[in-house]
Amino acid sequence: MTADNASTKDNALTLGALMEEAVSALRDAGIENARMDARILLSNAAEIDGSRITAWPEDVVTNDRAAKFRDMVARRLKREPVSRILGQRDFWRHSFKLSPETLDPRPDSETIVELALDWLEDEDAPTVLDFGTGTGCLLLSIVGDLQNANGLGVDISEGAVACARENAKLLDLADQVEFRVSNWDSAITDEERQTGFDLVVSNPPYITQADMEVLSPEVREYDPRLALTDEGDGLSAYRILSQVAFSLVKPAGFVIFEIGQGQEEDVARLLVEAGFVGVEYREDLGGIVRCVAAKKTRCSVGRCVI
């Protein structure tokens, strides 16, 4: 059902009235993009296209849908992100379900997907390993855009793995990907270690303990802290991942890590120390270096890499 087109009564709740009520409350609370947030929430609660709110503000909204909208606005006033209220986030070409155990995917992370596709588009049946998979958005976006690709996503959180599996089913990619609970590489099989992966990607916890205090409430209070910070200098995950990734990447394979602002030189050094070469950087839409990538090119234990 959509908003009721019945004639507006004096006490009727219209799209326009609900919008102005919400926008005023959100602005008073200091929330940026108040009108856009209100429009998204109202279109969801009223089950209509957002354009209708502007085109027919006089349309009447049923009491139950108005109540749902007001509940949503109340959550937003507590700084809960719109994506968390809706339970999903658009990322790359898909919509991903969220859970309390997963990060809310952000457009900056699409930089990883773009670089991965650049490198793998000509590969025959490439394999991808994603550490800290969360919603599975990186792995599913990469595998979904490649011919005959397969992937494995691991995460220490059982809730995150369950969410990623659900997203894989919703995107009809469950036959091409697998998700496992794993502490770093503990769930990687001996056969997988022997075969290796064409690409290892990760968006690990890289926010420093000090920077956690200045994050917006939307991030600090609603994203899982374990996925945000190492409670230290922000580099702990890279110290482990650089070594682990080198042991798991195929000869001439690649690694791509998302990083925080200003971390590129430190992460590049860790990759080189692990044995990677050909370090590359990729900027996000804001012009900030968001990814550090490298190739595997030297001999590792038991096999030689070109």
Number of C-alpha atoms within 10 A of each C-alpha: 6 15 21 15 12 11 10 14 9 6 6 16 18 22 25 18 16 20 23 13 13 26 21 13 17 23 14 11 14 11 16 10 11 19 17 13 20 26 22 16 26 27 19 17 22 23 13 15 13 16 11 14 21 12 11 14 15 19 22 24 25 15 11 11 18 20 13 16 22 19 15 21 24 15 15 23 18 14 19 19 20 19 18 19 15 15 14 17 19 15 18 20 9 15 14 26 22 25 20 14 21 26 22 26 21 12 11 18 21 21 20 27 21 14 16 24 16 10 13 22 15 11 14 11 15 18 23 27 28 24 25 27 30 32 31 32 28 29 30 30 22 23 25 20 13 17 14 13 19 23 23 22 29 28 27 19 20 16 17 26 26 20 23 32 21 18 22 24 12 14 15 12 18 17 10 16 23 19 25 21 20 18 14 17 16 11 13 16 10 9 8 11 14 14 13 21 24 22 24 30 26 26 24 25 22 24 22 18 15 13 14 15 10 9 12 11 14 16 17 14 14 18 20 16 18 15 20 20 22 18 18 13 13 21 23 16 17 24 16 13 24 23 17 15 28 24 18 22 25 23 21 15 23 27 27 26 27 27 24 20 12 11 17 21 11 12 24 23 14 18 28 17 13 20 18 25 17 13 18 13 18 19 14 15 12 8 8 15 20 24 27 22 25 21 23 25 19 16 12 13 7 7 10 10 15 11
